[in-house]
Amino acid sequence: MVAITAAAAVSAGDKGPPKREVYPAQFPDGAGRPLAERYCAICHAPTLVTQQAKDSTGWEKTMAQMEKWGIQPTPAEHDSLRDYLVSHFGPRAR
């Protein structure tokens, strides 16, 4: 019955919620974007990174693991990248 109701609503001209890209396929603009492209996208599609919602500690742990696996940002790049990731992919409001 629900499927019939939904189908009837669509056929009646109800377009439903606007469609949007759930997870961006590229990193958003910002001061750390070049760092994310250099250090994250070397192994991961931006979509994987953009679906994360980590606080500063979570991103710090992730970056520490990536550094163990071979990325080598300078300390300043590390801090800038973490700040970028937190500001764009931090905890989501519930």
Legacy VTK file of the C-alpha trace (Angstrom):
# vtk DataFile Version 3.0
C-alpha trace
ASCII
DATASET POLYDATA
POINTS 94 float
0.000 0.000 0.000
2.854 2.390 0.839
4.485 1.780 -2.546
1.225 2.519 -4.322
0.780 5.743 -2.345
4.349 6.830 -3.101
3.945 5.985 -6.781
0.668 7.909 -6.912
2.299 10.951 -5.303
5.104 10.915 -7.862
2.725 10.481 -10.778
0.595 13.328 -9.430
3.489 15.720 -9.922
5.066 15.577 -6.457
8.786 15.654 -7.232
9.759 14.624 -3.716
12.798 16.006 -1.951
15.406 17.744 -4.081
18.163 15.460 -5.262
21.663 16.332 -4.163
25.005 14.638 -4.153
25.270 12.877 -0.813
29.057 12.786 -0.674
31.049 15.139 -2.896
33.373 13.557 -5.437
35.928 16.297 -4.813
37.212 18.130 -1.792
35.500 21.429 -0.977
37.380 24.671 -1.351
39.460 25.712 1.598
43.002 26.331 2.735
43.684 22.608 3.232
42.243 21.355 -0.044
45.644 20.993 -1.783
46.897 19.027 1.227
43.868 16.712 1.151
44.392 16.199 -2.567
48.074 15.416 -1.992
47.891 13.276 1.138
44.403 11.747 1.159
43.583 11.297 -2.513
46.847 9.483 -3.157
45.065 6.363 -1.829
41.419 7.329 -1.310
38.700 8.738 -3.514
37.532 12.049 -2.069
34.111 10.452 -1.591
35.543 8.158 1.101
37.006 11.082 3.016
33.985 13.359 2.582
31.619 10.829 4.159
33.524 10.870 7.442
32.331 12.857 10.462
35.190 12.865 12.951
36.167 15.294 15.647
39.735 16.555 16.019
40.792 13.468 17.981
39.279 11.157 15.375
41.057 12.901 12.514
44.279 12.952 14.517
44.084 9.162 14.966
43.331 8.662 11.271
46.205 10.881 10.221
48.597 9.117 12.611
47.680 5.810 10.971
48.139 7.246 7.480
51.544 8.598 8.538
52.523 5.117 9.746
51.535 3.863 6.295
53.685 6.396 4.500
52.331 9.918 4.068
54.873 12.483 5.231
53.366 15.904 5.830
55.444 18.483 7.635
54.184 19.359 11.132
52.611 22.547 9.727
50.928 20.592 6.904
49.698 18.020 9.424
48.040 20.713 11.532
46.575 22.501 8.504
45.195 19.269 7.048
43.657 18.223 10.381
42.034 21.643 10.757
40.653 21.432 7.211
39.270 17.930 7.775
37.642 18.907 11.068
36.123 22.084 9.637
34.678 20.304 6.573
34.134 16.761 7.850
33.728 17.174 11.578
30.923 15.787 13.708
27.495 16.240 12.148
24.634 17.846 14.010
22.096 15.267 15.117
LINES 1 95
94 0 1 2 3 4 5 6 7 8 9 10 11 12 13 14 15 16 17 18 19 20 21 22 23 24 25 26 27 28 29 30 31 32 33 34 35 36 37 38 39 40 41 42 43 44 45 46 47 48 49 50 51 52 53 54 55 56 57 58 59 60 61 62 63 64 65 66 67 68 69 70 71 72 73 74 75 76 77 78 79 80 81 82 83 84 85 86 87 88 89 90 91 92 93
